[in-house]
Amino acid sequence: MTDPRRHLPSVDSLLAGPGVASLLTEHPRALVVKAAREAVDAARVNGGAPPAEGWDEAVRAAVVRLAVPSLAPVINATGVVLHTNLGRAPLAPAAIAALTRVAAGYSALEYDLGRGARGSRHAHCRDLLIELTGAADALVVNNAAGAVLLALSALARGGEAIVSRGELVEIGGSFRIPDIMARSGARVVEVGTTNRTHPNDYERALTADSRVLLKVHRSNFQVTGFTADVAVVELAELAHARGIACLYDLGSGLLMNLSHWGLSGEPTVPEGVAAGADVVVFSGDKLLGGPQAGVLVGTEAAIAACRADPIARTVRADKLTLAALEATLALYRNPEVARREIPVLRMLTEDLEGVKRRATALQQGVGAGAQLIEGDSEVGGGSFPGAKMRTWLVGFPDERLAERLRNNDPPIIARVAGSRVLLDARTIFPEQVETVIAALKADG
């Protein structure tokens, strides 16, 4: 018998047909060729059976699918405020405006307008970070893991970095602190146990090769029960008594105390600086509410060493990051403005009645089948582990709804609990409510 796949059309013959040829006037040739090849490959996998909708429509559908950008904006209805899979912190309007303004043309990224000569990108954000944290100097790179790598390379390469076993954490994407430390050229020295580490554990480990005492804030999990650790202020005093540096990987980048809104236990960056750490490292896109960035603040000598290290070049931040971060930091000069304008802070501190009003509008807009439910939201992003925020959700009994909402334009990412699909109003912006209602009605 003849294999049906032998009779599949060639890509060239499909391109020559009038239906597909018309696509070449609307789309780049490379895109249409790729779509035609996908259509043929799909038929080959299907045993050689031609597409039920016809070749022209199959190629057209592939073109439409391939033309859609892979990085698409979505509506976060999960209730996880800092959702790593969904891009963590959404930016404040001021940050978006600054980013757009700089992206539209040239900028003074490495040009000193006052002197009319070459400047440094490291000057951007520096003064604001000093003002807001109380540090003597500051440096911005492209992510927090890169910032830790840089600090360890600058301060401990060729020597020992001493860290508690209970702080050798794994961060997102299976990246582990010991791996980052090893890549820096520092030798990892573990002290204490998983649940208890004492000052004398560090003291006994100190040698002539010791360069850094590293403190890692356990921001993405909790250790409870019979536990003990050494406060960063004690670690800094011990380090300075021996003439070595104290590095504090703080993680989430909290700049203002949120205990008034029921979120406590997460140290702030100014507290880390005041404790005496030579370098405090944190993220820009977590609790700070800005773009992805790694921020180092600390003493002039330590930051200067980081700035001069070759790794600083490999992890440097680009102009868009610096523009968005600078605009975000400027909002913190007025804490109330920051809480109102920075989406992460607004969602974390919003009163429950405001969330309920949004959930009620959603439930009433959809009508039959939508149930108003009280529940919990999460901070996410490895911040405030275990913390829950009361919230209001709209529930639906059909778990297949989650997939249909993901296929919406824009996609809506819901929470699935058992056989129910839940939409958490805390992370649905007010201007998105009508879009969600329309999607649900269209689905129904």
KOLROGU-366552 format. One record per residue (C-alpha): residue in three letters; residue number from 1; z negated, x, y negated. Coordinates in steps of 0.001 Angstrom, whole numbers. Layout:
BEGIN
resn; resi; z; x; y
ALA; NUM; Z; X; Y
...
% end
This chain:
BEGIN
resn; resi; z; x; y
MET; 1; 0; 0; 0
THR; 2; 713; 1147; -3558
ASP; 3; -2385; 1933; -5614
PRO; 4; -2396; -476; -8623
ARG; 5; -3667; 2342; -10802
ARG; 6; -250; 4016; -10497
HIS; 7; 1190; 1196; -12584
LEU; 8; -1176; 1530; -15525
PRO; 9; 640; 2087; -18826
SER; 10; 537; 5483; -20482
VAL; 11; -1230; 5917; -23789
ASP; 12; 2121; 6655; -25465
SER; 13; 3635; 3417; -24201
LEU; 14; 683; 1435; -25526
LEU; 15; 1030; 3118; -28928
ALA; 16; 4707; 2196; -29007
GLY; 17; 4018; -1500; -28483
PRO; 18; 4142; -3666; -31642
GLY; 19; 565; -4913; -31296
VAL; 20; -1004; -1467; -31072
ALA; 21; 1518; 103; -33466
SER; 22; 265; -2225; -36197
LEU; 23; -3209; -729; -35783
LEU; 24; -1802; 2651; -36798
THR; 25; -1149; 1285; -40279
GLU; 26; -4815; 288; -40648
HIS; 27; -6667; 3084; -38848
PRO; 28; -6365; 6863; -38312
ARG; 29; -4006; 7754; -35475
ALA; 30; -6702; 9768; -33672
LEU; 31; -8952; 6686; -33562
VAL; 32; -6226; 4420; -32150
VAL; 33; -5258; 7036; -29547
LYS; 34; -8882; 7304; -28421
ALA; 35; -9149; 3506; -28223
ALA; 36; -5956; 3265; -26147
ARG; 37; -7202; 5968; -23801
GLU; 38; -10521; 4115; -23373
ALA; 39; -8686; 888; -22543
VAL; 40; -6608; 2631; -19868
ASP; 41; -9662; 4419; -18452
ALA; 42; -11557; 1113; -18252
ALA; 43; -8695; -450; -16306
ARG; 44; -8578; 2563; -13973
VAL; 45; -12294; 2182; -13238
ASN; 46; -11611; -1506; -12554
GLY; 47; -9233; -606; -9765
GLY; 48; -6114; -740; -11908
ALA; 49; -6503; -4365; -13006
PRO; 50; -5201; -4846; -16564
PRO; 51; -7636; -6246; -19147
ALA; 52; -7905; -10017; -18986
GLU; 53; -7421; -10322; -22737
GLY; 54; -4255; -8219; -22699
TRP; 55; -3630; -4596; -23639
ASP; 56; -3211; -5188; -27364
GLU; 57; -6527; -7004; -27665
ALA; 58; -8324; -4480; -25460
VAL; 59; -7159; -1611; -27655
ARG; 60; -7983; -3528; -30829
ALA; 61; -11512; -4267; -29582
ALA; 62; -11989; -577; -28726
VAL; 63; -10832; 421; -32219
VAL; 64; -13326; -1940; -33817
ARG; 65; -16137; -625; -31618
LEU; 66; -15286; 3045; -32203
ALA; 67; -14956; 2589; -35973
VAL; 68; -18543; 1388; -36351
PRO; 69; -20880; 4229; -37456
SER; 70; -23371; 5154; -34753
LEU; 71; -26220; 5438; -37254
ALA; 72; -26645; 1817; -38257
PRO; 73; -29322; 206; -40432
VAL; 74; -31540; -2186; -38495
ILE; 75; -34260; -4723; -39223
ASN; 76; -37591; -3650; -37750
ALA; 77; -39354; -6703; -36334
THR; 78; -41541; -4720; -33914
GLY; 79; -44601; -4456; -36159
VAL; 80; -44699; -661; -35722
VAL; 81; -44648; 576; -39309
LEU; 82; -43733; 4208; -38580
HIS; 83; -41292; 3637; -35729
THR; 84; -39839; 7039; -34785
ASN; 85; -36895; 5480; -32917
LEU; 86; -36045; 3469; -36034
GLY; 87; -36175; 6392; -38479
ARG; 88; -39867; 6326; -39438
ALA; 89; -40515; 5797; -43160
PRO; 90; -38059; 3670; -45156
LEU; 91; -37669; 5135; -48626
ALA; 92; -38948; 3780; -51916
PRO; 93; -36312; 2520; -54396
ALA; 94; -37025; 5507; -56644
ALA; 95; -36338; 7902; -53761
ILE; 96; -33100; 6110; -52856
ALA; 97; -31959; 6271; -56473
ALA; 98; -32793; 9990; -56715
LEU; 99; -31013; 10747; -53448
THR; 100; -27915; 8808; -54526
ARG; 101; -27859; 10452; -57945
VAL; 102; -27944; 13943; -56466
ALA; 103; -25481; 13134; -53675
ALA; 104; -22825; 11865; -56095
GLY; 105; -22003; 15274; -57574
TYR; 106; -23257; 18770; -58151
SER; 107; -26930; 19479; -58737
ALA; 108; -29199; 22279; -59948
LEU; 109; -30346; 22997; -56394
GLU; 110; -30516; 26773; -56785
TYR; 111; -29760; 27101; -60484
ASP; 112; -32312; 27664; -63236
LEU; 113; -31122; 25559; -66152
GLY; 114; -33540; 27250; -68562
ARG; 115; -32391; 30795; -67818
GLY; 116; -28800; 29947; -66980
ALA; 117; -29090; 31992; -63801
ARG; 118; -29650; 31606; -60084
GLY; 119; -32873; 29794; -59204
SER; 120; -34638; 28793; -55995
ARG; 121; -34572; 25517; -54097
HIS; 122; -38219; 26200; -53269
ALA; 123; -39127; 25388; -56872
HIS; 124; -38328; 21704; -56340
CYS; 125; -41371; 19579; -55384
ARG; 126; -43658; 22623; -55714
ASP; 127; -45425; 21604; -58931
LEU; 128; -45919; 18019; -57781
LEU; 129; -47385; 19134; -54462
ILE; 130; -49774; 21493; -56244
GLU; 131; -50820; 18689; -58590
LEU; 132; -51354; 16114; -55848
THR; 133; -53040; 18279; -53208
GLY; 134; -55005; 20843; -55200
ALA; 135; -53282; 23725; -53401
ALA; 136; -52295; 26927; -55187
ASP; 137; -48704; 26906; -53884
ALA; 138; -46324; 24813; -51800
LEU; 139; -43110; 25026; -49808
VAL; 140; -40804; 22346; -48347
VAL; 141; -38708; 22791; -45182
ASN; 142; -36715; 20389; -43039
ASN; 143; -39391; 19143; -40606
ALA; 144; -43033; 19626; -39662
ALA; 145; -42391; 21440; -36374
GLY; 146; -40255; 23909; -38306
ALA; 147; -43065; 24302; -40831
VAL; 148; -45546; 25197; -38072
LEU; 149; -43048; 27637; -36558
LEU; 150; -42537; 29246; -39969
ALA; 151; -46244; 29529; -40764
LEU; 152; -47050; 31098; -37402
SER; 153; -44155; 33524; -37710
ALA; 154; -45197; 34551; -41214
LEU; 155; -48917; 34845; -40502
ALA; 156; -49239; 35727; -36803
ARG; 157; -46014; 37264; -35443
GLY; 158; -46876; 40128; -33129
GLY; 159; -50523; 39109; -33091
GLU; 160; -52749; 36415; -31681
ALA; 161; -53075; 32778; -32740
ILE; 162; -56290; 31237; -31446
VAL; 163; -56354; 27490; -30760
SER; 164; -58554; 25009; -28917
ARG; 165; -57270; 23800; -25537
GLY; 166; -58004; 20269; -26669
GLU; 167; -55482; 20667; -29502
LEU; 168; -52492; 21931; -27512
VAL; 169; -50772; 18621; -27996
GLU; 170; -47327; 17341; -27130
ILE; 171; -45442; 15746; -30003
GLY; 172; -42365; 13480; -29927
GLY; 173; -39402; 14354; -27740
SER; 174; -41496; 16448; -25285
PHE; 175; -42009; 19231; -27829
ARG; 176; -45313; 20977; -27267
ILE; 177; -47453; 23031; -29629
PRO; 178; -47721; 25966; -27153
ASP; 179; -43909; 26160; -26976
ILE; 180; -43575; 26232; -30751
MET; 181; -46303; 28859; -30979
ALA; 182; -44580; 31053; -28411
ARG; 183; -41251; 30820; -30244
SER; 184; -42947; 32067; -33424
GLY; 185; -43665; 35447; -31877
ALA; 186; -47413; 34873; -31880
ARG; 187; -49437; 35184; -28686
VAL; 188; -51307; 32000; -27856
VAL; 189; -54995; 32403; -27103
GLU; 190; -56637; 29226; -25770
VAL; 191; -60353; 28649; -26242
GLY; 192; -62823; 25932; -25274
THR; 193; -62057; 23081; -22933
THR; 194; -60007; 19903; -23106
ASN; 195; -62882; 17844; -24491
ARG; 196; -65271; 20363; -26090
THR; 197; -64739; 23451; -28222
HIS; 198; -67464; 25235; -30217
PRO; 199; -67458; 27865; -32995
ASN; 200; -68602; 30596; -30640
ASP; 201; -65545; 29944; -28452
TYR; 202; -63391; 31179; -31332
GLU; 203; -65770; 34035; -32132
ARG; 204; -65667; 35373; -28577
ALA; 205; -61862; 35294; -28581
LEU; 206; -61443; 37319; -31787
THR; 207; -59944; 40787; -31346
ALA; 208; -58264; 43400; -33520
ASP; 209; -54965; 41589; -32803
SER; 210; -56162; 38181; -34016
ARG; 211; -54100; 36912; -36951
VAL; 212; -54619; 33153; -37189
LEU; 213; -57131; 30472; -36250
LEU; 214; -55069; 27332; -35706
LYS; 215; -56458; 23815; -36102
VAL; 216; -54234; 20980; -34838
HIS; 217; -55145; 17442; -35854
ARG; 218; -54823; 15164; -32823
SER; 219; -52885; 12534; -34708
ASN; 220; -51148; 10832; -31779
PHE; 221; -54042; 10299; -29353
GLN; 222; -57827; 10023; -29200
VAL; 223; -60413; 11897; -27141
THR; 224; -63629; 9913; -26805
GLY; 225; -66926; 10291; -24977
PHE; 226; -68466; 13723; -24394
THR; 227; -66484; 15631; -27021
ALA; 228; -66898; 18335; -29632
ASP; 229; -64539; 20225; -31899
VAL; 230; -64805; 22600; -34840
ALA; 231; -64189; 21233; -38327
VAL; 232; -61484; 22943; -40325
VAL; 233; -64010; 24033; -42957
GLU; 234; -65969; 25952; -40291
LEU; 235; -62799; 27424; -38878
ALA; 236; -61647; 28555; -42327
GLU; 237; -65000; 30230; -43018
LEU; 238; -64865; 32047; -39679
ALA; 239; -61282; 33166; -40257
HIS; 240; -61957; 34451; -43757
ALA; 241; -65077; 36315; -42619
ARG; 242; -62832; 38262; -40234
GLY; 243; -60024; 38738; -42752
ILE; 244; -57511; 36494; -40979
ALA; 245; -55819; 33208; -41869
CYS; 246; -56645; 29599; -41023
LEU; 247; -53651; 27335; -40368
TYR; 248; -54171; 23562; -40272
ASP; 249; -51470; 21418; -38668
LEU; 250; -52483; 18124; -40234
GLY; 251; -49441; 16166; -39123
SER; 252; -49124; 12795; -40795
GLY; 253; -49260; 13707; -44495
LEU; 254; -51717; 11123; -45793
LEU; 255; -52183; 11650; -49537
MET; 256; -54498; 8740; -50314
ASN; 257; -57525; 7261; -48562
LEU; 258; -56711; 3971; -46820
SER; 259; -60201; 3139; -45523
HIS; 260; -60427; 234; -47990
TRP; 261; -57717; -1447; -45897
GLY; 262; -59416; -764; -42581
LEU; 263; -57566; 2456; -41769
SER; 264; -60014; 5323; -41448
GLY; 265; -60394; 8557; -39528
GLU; 266; -57149; 10171; -40651
PRO; 267; -57831; 13221; -42876
THR; 268; -55950; 13456; -46162
VAL; 269; -53992; 16490; -47311
PRO; 270; -56287; 17157; -50316
GLU; 271; -59240; 17164; -47909
GLY; 272; -57499; 19753; -45749
VAL; 273; -56810; 21945; -48760
ALA; 274; -60393; 21577; -50055
ALA; 275; -61710; 22605; -46620
GLY; 276; -60292; 26072; -47235
ALA; 277; -57323; 26319; -44885
ASP; 278; -54846; 28981; -45988
VAL; 279; -51938; 26734; -45037
VAL; 280; -51912; 22981; -44395
VAL; 281; -48765; 21628; -42717
PHE; 282; -47662; 17979; -42667
SER; 283; -44673; 15642; -42371
GLY; 284; -42794; 13983; -45201
ASP; 285; -41641; 10888; -43315
LYS; 286; -44895; 9612; -41871
LEU; 287; -47842; 8353; -43943
LEU; 288; -46516; 10076; -47048
GLY; 289; -43607; 7610; -46920
GLY; 290; -40777; 9960; -47851
PRO; 291; -37803; 11591; -46120
GLN; 292; -37998; 13798; -43048
ALA; 293; -39474; 17101; -44220
GLY; 294; -42069; 19672; -43328
VAL; 295; -44465; 20526; -46136
LEU; 296; -46659; 23608; -46373
VAL; 297; -49393; 23806; -49027
GLY; 298; -52027; 26482; -49389
THR; 299; -52925; 29796; -50967
GLU; 300; -50454; 31803; -52997
ALA; 301; -50524; 34725; -50547
ALA; 302; -49991; 32601; -47441
ILE; 303; -47201; 30475; -48930
ALA; 304; -45517; 33594; -50332
ALA; 305; -45520; 35077; -46829
CYS; 306; -43924; 31890; -45475
ARG; 307; -41332; 31865; -48231
ALA; 308; -40364; 35480; -47467
ASP; 309; -40101; 35017; -43695
PRO; 310; -36511; 34910; -42310
ILE; 311; -37255; 31617; -40543
ALA; 312; -37633; 29980; -43978
ARG; 313; -33865; 30194; -44342
THR; 314; -33197; 28531; -40999
VAL; 315; -35467; 25555; -41692
ARG; 316; -34842; 25094; -45406
ALA; 317; -34536; 21580; -46814
ASP; 318; -31279; 20285; -48276
LYS; 319; -30734; 18776; -51716
LEU; 320; -30947; 15157; -50502
THR; 321; -34316; 15725; -48841
LEU; 322; -35704; 17481; -51908
ALA; 323; -34481; 14754; -54264
ALA; 324; -35973; 11926; -52188
LEU; 325; -39239; 13782; -51593
GLU; 326; -39692; 14659; -55253
ALA; 327; -39182; 11034; -56300
THR; 328; -41635; 9849; -53627
LEU; 329; -44287; 12362; -54671
ALA; 330; -43936; 11365; -58330
LEU; 331; -45017; 7816; -57429
TYR; 332; -48390; 9157; -56231
ARG; 333; -49360; 10057; -59782
ASN; 334; -50382; 6398; -60012
PRO; 335; -51920; 5295; -56678
GLU; 336; -51356; 1599; -57366
VAL; 337; -47698; 2219; -58127
ALA; 338; -47417; 4278; -54945
ARG; 339; -49005; 1502; -52880
ARG; 340; -46647; -1060; -54349
GLU; 341; -43405; 953; -54323
ILE; 342; -43613; 3062; -51161
PRO; 343; -42706; 731; -48252
VAL; 344; -45003; 2412; -45713
LEU; 345; -48059; 2102; -47948
ARG; 346; -47117; -1455; -48894
MET; 347; -46873; -2528; -45245
LEU; 348; -50099; -751; -44267
THR; 349; -52124; -2298; -47083
GLU; 350; -50557; -5761; -47350
ASP; 351; -53055; -8594; -47120
LEU; 352; -52845; -10795; -44043
GLU; 353; -52015; -13896; -46070
GLY; 354; -48870; -12271; -47406
VAL; 355; -47756; -11440; -43868
LYS; 356; -48539; -14989; -42752
ARG; 357; -46450; -16493; -45568
ARG; 358; -43458; -14487; -44393
ALA; 359; -44020; -15429; -40753
THR; 360; -44412; -19100; -41685
ALA; 361; -41179; -19038; -43679
LEU; 362; -39441; -17525; -40667
GLN; 363; -40898; -20025; -38217
GLN; 364; -40113; -23027; -40419
GLY; 365; -36637; -21712; -41155
VAL; 366; -35812; -21531; -37462
GLY; 367; -37531; -24778; -36489
ALA; 368; -37862; -25959; -32896
GLY; 369; -38764; -23308; -30350
ALA; 370; -40393; -20916; -32799
GLN; 371; -44144; -20444; -32414
LEU; 372; -46490; -18921; -35006
ILE; 373; -48844; -16440; -33314
GLU; 374; -51642; -14206; -34598
GLY; 375; -51542; -10652; -33261
ASP; 376; -51667; -6946; -34065
SER; 377; -49358; -4418; -35701
GLU; 378; -49466; -644; -35199
VAL; 379; -49177; 2238; -37636
GLY; 380; -47037; 4346; -35290
GLY; 381; -45551; 7775; -35912
GLY; 382; -48523; 9525; -34344
SER; 383; -50826; 8325; -37131
PHE; 384; -54166; 6495; -36907
PRO; 385; -54061; 6454; -33074
GLY; 386; -55645; 3336; -31659
ALA; 387; -55751; 1552; -35013
LYS; 388; -54647; -2078; -35063
MET; 389; -53774; -4256; -38065
ARG; 390; -54019; -8005; -37834
THR; 391; -50642; -9657; -38274
TRP; 392; -48632; -12825; -37751
LEU; 393; -45720; -13078; -35368
VAL; 394; -43063; -15616; -34541
GLY; 395; -42606; -15992; -30790
PHE; 396; -39746; -17304; -28637
PRO; 397; -39917; -18020; -24885
ASP; 398; -36497; -16538; -24021
GLU; 399; -36688; -12774; -23329
ARG; 400; -32861; -12580; -23383
LEU; 401; -33087; -13212; -27120
ALA; 402; -34033; -9552; -27716
GLU; 403; -30633; -8336; -26531
ARG; 404; -28780; -10936; -28557
LEU; 405; -30692; -9938; -31684
ARG; 406; -29812; -6277; -31074
ASN; 407; -26153; -7305; -31129
ASN; 408; -26534; -8999; -34495
ASP; 409; -25106; -7486; -37674
PRO; 410; -27419; -5976; -38784
PRO; 411; -29234; -5431; -35477
ILE; 412; -32743; -6909; -35321
ILE; 413; -35201; -4988; -33137
ALA; 414; -37895; -7273; -31727
ARG; 415; -40988; -6794; -29589
VAL; 416; -40919; -8038; -25989
ALA; 417; -44207; -9068; -24385
GLY; 418; -43861; -10497; -20899
SER; 419; -41277; -13250; -21088
ARG; 420; -41644; -13744; -24838
VAL; 421; -39777; -12182; -27745
LEU; 422; -42015; -11589; -30756
LEU; 423; -40957; -10921; -34345
ASP; 424; -43698; -9272; -36400
ALA; 425; -43522; -10296; -40051
ARG; 426; -45421; -7204; -41242
THR; 427; -42375; -4966; -40861
ILE; 428; -39772; -7551; -41874
PHE; 429; -39102; -7073; -45583
PRO; 430; -39178; -10229; -47770
GLU; 431; -35472; -9867; -48557
GLN; 432; -34688; -9748; -44810
VAL; 433; -36289; -13057; -43852
GLU; 434; -33179; -15161; -44520
THR; 435; -31027; -12699; -42564
VAL; 436; -33343; -13006; -39559
ILE; 437; -33369; -16805; -39825
ALA; 438; -29560; -16877; -39924
ALA; 439; -29359; -14649; -36844
LEU; 440; -31779; -16833; -34917
LYS; 441; -29965; -20021; -35867
ALA; 442; -26620; -18523; -34901
ASP; 443; -28107; -17494; -31569
GLY; 444; -29520; -20923; -30996
% end
